[in-house]
Amino acid sequence: MIDYDDEARNYDASRGGEPRALAAADAVELLLPQGPCSILDIACGTGIVTRRLLSPERMVVGVDRSPGMLGLAGQRVPGGVVRGDATRLPFASDGVDAVVIVWLLHLLPDPASVLAEAARVLRPGGVLITTVDKDDAYFVEGSDIAQVTAELRRQYAPRVPDGSARVLGWAAERGLGLAGQTEFPGTGQGRSPRRWREVIAAGRIPWCAHATEDQVADVCQRLAELPDQDAARPDPLYRLVALKA
């Protein structure tokens, strides 16, 4: 698991910085309630997206459990961040109009407890906005990277915590339906074949962590045989869904 206190200072620069944050915030805006509302941004991290949700007619609060992340978020959203665990939010039930969860569910063994807490703090008629299918975002149809990695990703698919079918199924069981969806690019985040081999070797790819050493070695060899080893492939395209009663 990543130590987010250690990662905090370099976190934004290593994950697309302001361009990706702007794209994410613009996408979230499309799904938020219109007019005055209260918003809770769960796992707000450095607050780079949270601050872009601020407006005179909104109350926006970010929550994160990493002091390192919150130190930076507090500079971006003064007085608007709280330390807390996403599975035990320090907020009353039925208290906010919207909950935003960007790039969290894919990190969890099981997202159910986080989703349940998000639903608990929502007012009746509120909207829960979350990213889904994060790891699939890199694999556009026809991509040579997608073809090389397809079998390992297929084997891992039943384990994917933020799979859209899994999240929507959970929501349906609790009376929440799909109220909207959109996509946004991970600007500058496309990876070359060489970069893919590096992140696999660093143990950062879930669908490799559950494969055998021989399977991983085979994928890395096939990646090494692709043309244009240092040419970044298309930027990932992330998916957001809005869930509402």
C-alpha positions in Angstrom: 0.0 0.0 0.0 1.3 3.5 -0.9 2.4 5.6 2.0 0.5 8.8 1.2 2.3 10.9 3.8 5.6 10.2 2.0 4.0 10.6 -1.4 2.2 13.9 -0.6 4.9 16.4 -1.8 5.3 14.7 -5.2 1.8 13.3 -5.5 0.3 15.9 -7.9 3.3 16.1 -10.2 3.4 12.3 -10.6 -0.3 12.1 -11.4 -1.0 14.7 -14.0 -0.9 17.8 -11.9 -3.2 20.7 -12.6 -4.3 19.6 -16.1 -5.7 16.3 -14.8 -7.2 18.0 -11.8 -9.0 20.5 -14.0 -10.3 17.7 -16.2 -11.6 15.8 -13.2 -13.2 18.8 -11.6 -14.9 19.8 -14.8 -16.4 16.3 -15.2 -17.6 16.3 -11.5 -19.2 19.7 -12.2 -21.4 18.1 -14.9 -22.9 15.7 -12.3 -23.2 18.0 -9.2 -26.6 19.4 -8.2 -27.3 22.9 -9.5 -27.5 25.9 -7.2 -26.5 26.1 -3.5 -25.4 22.8 -2.1 -23.0 21.1 0.3 -20.3 18.8 -1.0 -18.2 16.2 0.8 -15.0 15.2 -1.1 -13.9 11.8 0.3 -10.2 11.0 0.0 -9.5 14.6 -1.1 -5.8 14.0 -1.0 -3.9 17.3 -1.7 -7.1 19.1 -2.4 -6.1 19.8 -6.0 -9.6 18.8 -7.2 -11.5 19.9 -4.1 -10.5 23.6 -4.4 -11.9 23.6 -8.0 -15.4 22.7 -6.6 -15.5 25.8 -4.4 -18.0 28.6 -5.2 -19.8 31.3 -3.2 -23.0 29.2 -3.2 -21.4 26.0 -2.0 -20.0 24.5 1.2 -17.2 22.1 0.3 -15.4 19.9 2.8 -12.6 17.5 2.0 -11.8 14.5 4.2 -8.7 12.3 4.1 -6.9 10.2 6.6 -3.3 11.2 5.6 -1.9 14.1 7.6 0.7 14.7 4.8 -2.1 15.1 2.2 -4.2 17.2 4.4 -1.3 19.6 5.1 -1.4 20.5 1.4 -5.2 20.3 1.1 -5.5 22.8 4.0 -3.5 25.3 2.0 -5.8 25.0 -1.0 -9.1 24.8 1.0 -8.4 26.8 4.2 -10.7 25.7 7.0 -12.3 23.2 4.7 -10.6 19.9 5.4 -11.0 17.3 8.1 -9.0 14.2 9.0 -11.1 11.1 8.9 -11.5 7.5 7.7 -13.8 7.0 4.7 -15.3 3.9 6.5 -16.2 6.0 9.6 -16.9 9.5 8.4 -17.0 12.2 11.1 -20.3 13.6 9.8 -23.9 13.3 10.7 -26.3 11.2 8.6 -28.4 12.9 5.9 -26.1 15.9 6.1 -24.8 16.7 2.6 -26.2 17.2 -0.9 -23.4 15.5 -2.8 -20.5 13.1 -2.0 -17.6 13.0 -4.4 -15.1 10.0 -4.5 -12.3 10.3 -7.0 -9.7 7.6 -7.4 -10.3 5.8 -4.1 -12.5 2.7 -4.7 -9.9 1.0 -6.9 -7.5 0.9 -4.0 -9.8 -0.9 -1.6 -10.2 -4.7 -1.1 -13.9 -4.1 -0.9 -15.5 -0.7 -1.5 -18.8 -1.6 0.2 -18.1 0.0 3.5 -16.9 3.3 1.9 -20.0 3.4 -0.3 -22.3 2.7 2.6 -20.8 5.6 4.6 -21.1 7.9 1.6 -24.8 6.9 1.2 -25.3 7.4 5.0 -24.2 11.1 5.0 -26.2 12.0 1.9 -29.5 13.8 2.3 -32.6 12.2 0.7 -32.3 13.0 -3.0 -28.5 13.6 -2.8 -26.0 12.4 -5.4 -23.0 10.1 -5.0 -20.4 10.7 -7.6 -17.5 8.3 -8.0 -14.9 7.1 -10.4 -15.2 3.5 -11.6 -13.2 1.1 -13.8 -10.0 3.1 -13.2 -7.6 0.4 -14.3 -9.4 -0.1 -17.6 -9.0 3.6 -18.4 -5.6 3.0 -20.1 -6.8 0.4 -22.5 -8.5 1.9 -25.5 -9.9 -0.5 -28.1 -7.2 -1.5 -30.6 -4.3 -0.5 -28.5 -1.2 -2.7 -28.7 -0.8 -2.4 -24.9 -4.4 -3.5 -24.5 -3.9 -6.6 -26.6 -0.7 -7.7 -24.8 -2.3 -7.3 -21.3 -5.8 -8.5 -22.2 -5.5 -12.0 -20.7 -4.1 -11.0 -17.4 -6.7 -8.3 -17.0 -9.4 -10.7 -17.9 -8.3 -13.1 -15.2 -8.2 -10.3 -12.7 -11.6 -8.8 -13.6 -13.6 -10.6 -11.0 -11.4 -9.0 -8.3 -11.7 -5.4 -9.5 -13.0 -3.3 -6.6 -14.3 -0.4 -8.6 -15.8 -2.4 -11.5 -18.8 -0.5 -12.7 -21.0 -3.6 -12.6 -20.0 -4.2 -9.0 -20.6 -0.6 -8.0 -23.9 -0.2 -9.8 -25.1 -3.6 -8.4 -24.3 -2.4 -4.9 -26.2 0.8 -5.6 -29.2 -0.9 -7.0 -29.5 -3.1 -3.9 -29.8 0.1 -1.8 -32.3 2.0 -4.1 -29.7 4.1 -5.8 -29.8 4.3 -9.6 -27.5 5.6 -12.3 -28.4 9.3 -12.6 -25.6 10.3 -15.0 -22.1 9.6 -16.2 -19.3 11.2 -18.0 -15.6 10.7 -18.8 -12.5 12.8 -18.5 -8.9 12.4 -19.8 -5.8 11.7 -17.6 -3.9 14.5 -19.4 -0.3 13.5 -20.0 -0.7 10.1 -18.3 -0.4 7.8 -21.3 2.4 5.3 -20.8 4.9 3.9 -23.2 5.7 0.1 -23.4 8.9 0.8 -21.5 7.0 2.7 -18.8 4.5 -0.1 -18.5 7.3 -2.6 -17.8 8.7 -0.2 -15.1 5.4 0.1 -13.2 4.9 -3.6 -13.4 8.3 -4.2 -12.0 7.6 -1.7 -9.2 4.6 -3.8 -8.2 2.0 -1.1 -8.9 -0.3 -3.1 -11.3 -3.0 -5.1 -9.5 -3.7 -7.5 -12.3 0.0 -8.5 -12.3 0.2 -8.9 -8.5 -2.3 -11.8 -8.7 -0.6 -13.5 -11.7 2.2 -16.1 -11.6 5.8 -15.0 -12.2 5.8 -16.7 -15.6 2.7 -14.9 -16.7 4.2 -11.5 -15.7 7.5 -12.3 -17.3 5.6 -13.2 -20.5 3.7 -10.0 -20.6 6.8 -8.0 -19.9 8.6 -9.7 -22.8 5.8 -9.0 -25.1 5.7 -5.4 -24.0 9.5 -5.2 -24.7 8.8 -6.5 -28.3 6.4 -3.7 -29.2 7.5 -0.9 -31.5 8.2 2.6 -30.3 9.3 1.6 -26.8 9.4 5.2 -25.5 6.3 6.5 -27.3 3.4 7.2 -24.9 0.2 5.6 -25.9 -3.2 7.5 -25.6 -4.0 9.2 -22.3 -6.3 7.2 -20.1 -10.0 8.1 -20.2 -11.5 7.9 -16.7 -15.2 7.2 -16.0 -17.4 9.0 -13.5 -20.9 7.8 -12.4 -23.6 9.7 -10.4 -25.8 7.6 -8.2 -29.1 8.9 -6.8 -32.2 7.5 -5.0 
